[in-house]
């Protein structure tokens, strides 16, 4: 990975916990597009590792499974520079220090990138398994299109 990627896309998840893998699935499909000036990585979602991974990036887009009261496949978009992360959105985590907590800690430490957007896709199943549920799988192309729009927006600014 370059020392200072212009745009960094981070797919978060666990590929062995069903819908928790949605961030990884989106990242892998975006990586296959070989986008100019975009680095795509995968992370487990551990907060300290996430904060380290986005250091030096001008713009960061994070994609992760969400677990709030929304229906499976619901897509949430949060501009982390202008909005706080709702505590209940990324509450499903195998780590004590989650995506939302990492963003909020980075905010307090004045370490947020200049542009940071999070996409949370509501999961339906976080049980052991490698397949996404139908609703979450149907959300994947929609999230990819939203991320590509974000990339174009950031790239033109």
Phi, psi and omega in degrees: 000135178299154182299320181226080179294143177296310179232128179242126175250127181241118173266128184246141174159182178232113186290354181252015179232051174050243187294344177296344181276358188301322178298322178292319180299313179298314181300318181295322179290323176292320180299323180295341179280348180048060182286136178293140174062023180231130173252130180246127179231168176238139179224157179284336181109001178292126190305312182296321177296321178298313180300321179292322184293329182266002177302132177085350179280140176285322182221138181229135175237123181247135178238127183211161172287147177241157179215082176239217181262009179283160178285151179306133180093350177297136182253127176251140176232125182232126172274104186293342177285334183241349183231144172279153181278122177301133184300329184272356185284311181252040185285339179277111181208141175276358179246156178283339186240097192268181179303309181299318179293323178297316180296315182292323175295316178299324178298311181298323182274004182057044181237020175285143174298164180300332180221123179214121179235137176246135172247123175247128179250118181299126177269159176249330181222129176241021179284168177301135180155165183244002181256141173282149174291161186302314182297321180288318177300321179293336179281338185304307180297329178293317179293320178302315179296319177297318179295317179298322175296318177299317180298316179296318180298312181292320181294336181268355181265000000 
